[in-house]
Amino acid sequence: MDEKIEIRTEFIKLDAFLKFAGICETGGIAKEAVQSGDVKVNGEVCTMRGKKIRPGDTVELDGNKFIVAAAE
């Protein structure tokens, strides 16, 4: 099931997004997930913690898909 996560800024870094969305409990867990290649951004494995995530992007981890949207 896809879950929509709203952000209030132009972009958010991938590791910060994982923590902000509650996908990972801590920044350290988010860092580990990204560096180990467990995270996909827009369908492709991403190992860059600082990747800029913008509205319209999708982030996947452990079979869960999160759609990034701009807060209204």
C-alpha positions, 0 to 999 in steps of 0.5 A: 500500500502506498502512503503519502508523506507531505513535506513543507520545504522544496526538498528534504534529504533522503536520510532525513526523510526516512526519519521524518516519515517515521520509516526509520526510528533514528538517523543512524538506522536511516543511514544504515538502510541507505548505505546498505542499498535497501532504499529505492528512490523512484524505482532505483536503488539509492545509496546517497544519504543526501539525495534531495527528495522532492514532491512527486518522488517515491521512496521504497523500503522493505516493500513499503512505498511512500509518495512525497507530496507538497503540503498545502 
